[in-house]
Amino acid sequence: MKRLKVAVVYNSYEEAQHEAVPGDSSSGHHLRLMIRRMARTLRSLGHDVAIIHLAGDLSSLQRKLNRLRPHVIFNQYDDVVHGALYEMRFAAFIRMLGYPITGSPALALGLSRDKYMALSLMKGAGIPIPASTTLLERVSEVNRHKWHFPLIVHPGQEHAGIGMGRDSVVDTKKALREKVGEVIGAYKQPALVQGFLPGREFNVGILGGRKLRVMPLAEVDYTRLPQGIPPIMSYAAKWVESSVEFKRTRVICPARVEPSLAALINETAIKAFRVIGGWGYGRVDIRLDEDGLPRVLEVNCNPCLDEGIGLARSAERAGIGYPDLLQEVIRAAFDGPPYDIHLPIFTMKPAASPRPKRAKPHPVRRPV
């Protein structure tokens, strides 16, 4: 790939972020360290890299991009306010300016954050999801449904384990009401209720644009958790390094899985990613039901790209080093998405793009 001007944009708005507890690796400090590592790696590939921190002023961002005229925006914008859905608006704004952008387009980002909408779309496309998936906007709605316990309750518009804790798996209607009320009150958004799946949990890393590659499966191993702590990827398990959940939960990659089951998990993940409209890179979280069959928990568009964890770890197991991973993410930005009309509506003058001429459009197979 030729030398590019790359603008790495991330969300630096901290005023409304939750107060981090000791050992919380989701803090703004850790984010800035990741962004610097990413920029350093991109520079090692020969690219000219500018880091832009965005704290809410899009007009300022527009002026900076006007001066820089980058070839591509490396999108690391992540919402930090509970219930905010600005990830999709940021991506839409960049495309309206006429710049290629890494990762998924605006619609996919919005769908992946509105979990109930995404799950409903997948269910309609024939992709298996957890039973009893229901969105509750008021506590009183608990009484309108017949429930089969255990259930898991979490905020309907969050990610990164936010709102998930030791009391998120419930076994009684009373506990369900209490947790639903807590979610609605604390996060100012509906509560998503689902049947709790008892089987193994897998993270399926996906890389590519028109041609997708599935990375080696990663399994979340909860077997070392003490009794009384539910086997879920809670906020503590993801981020709080001092917690029991973090210390006793590990990821096995590559996972030891029968070839037939691995093929079914991969096929399910690809379908889910395409149905949501994911692009470039992503992660699909899947858990097995009581019959050992995979069901999609969620599609994570633009997951964490930090070195050595998550998607980067799975890619490394596939022989794709961190620099090559970032290069592939950029390459996919120029590859598509399909039917994305390049039609800026703001007066901008991006640098001449190295985007290759596209071949005659061909139908993209999607599950129906």
KARAHU-V355844 format. One line per field, one symbol per residue. phi: phi as a letter, one per 20 degrees, with the letter a starting at -180 (. if undefined). psi: psi as a letter, one per 30 degrees, with the letter a starting at -180 (. if undefined). burial: + if it has 9 or more other ideal C-beta (glycine too) atoms within 8 Angstrom, else -. A space follows every 50 residues. Layout:
phi=???
psi=???
burial=???
//
This chain:
phi=.ffceddedcedfdgdffffegnfeeffffffffffffffffffeneecc eceddoefffgffffffflffbeefcfcfcdgnfcegffffffffffnef cfnffgffffffeeffffffffffenefcffmfbddecfffgfeceddef cccbgecdbmmfndbfefedccffffffffffffffdlbfeedbffeeef dcddeccpdfdedefgfddeddfefffodffceffffecefeefgffddc ddbffecggffgffffffffffffffnfbnaabdecceefemdfceeadd elfgdffnclfffffffendfggfffffffgffeeaffmefecfddfccf fgeegffefggcgdfcfc
psi=klkljkjjkljgjfeglljklkgjggleeeeeeeeeeeeeeeeffglkkk kjkkgfjeeeeeeeeeeehlekkjjgkkkgkkfkhfeeeeeeeeeffgkk klalleeeeeefeieeeeeeeeefggkklklgjkkkfkeffefflkkjll lkklkfhlaggkgkafgfklfleeeeeeeeeeeeeefhllkkklkkkfal kkkjkkklcejkkklkkkkjjgfgklkfjkilileeeefjffleeeefkl kjkkljkkeeeeeeeeeeeeeeeeefglkdllkkkkkkafggkkkkelkj khlkglkflbeeeeeefggjleeeeeeeeeefeffalkgjkiikfljlil lkkgklkklkklkkkkk.
burial=---++++++++-+---+-----++-+---++--++++++-+++-+-+-++ ++-+------++-+++-+++++++++++++-++-+-++++++++++++++ ++++++-+++++++++-++++++-+-+-++-++-++--+-++----+--- ++++++++--++++---+++----+++++++-++--+-+++++++++-+- +++++++++--+-+++++++++--+---++-++++++++++-++++-++- +++-+-+---++-+++-++++++++++++++++++++++----+++++++ +++-++---+++++++++-+-+++++++++++++-------------+-+ ---+--------------
//
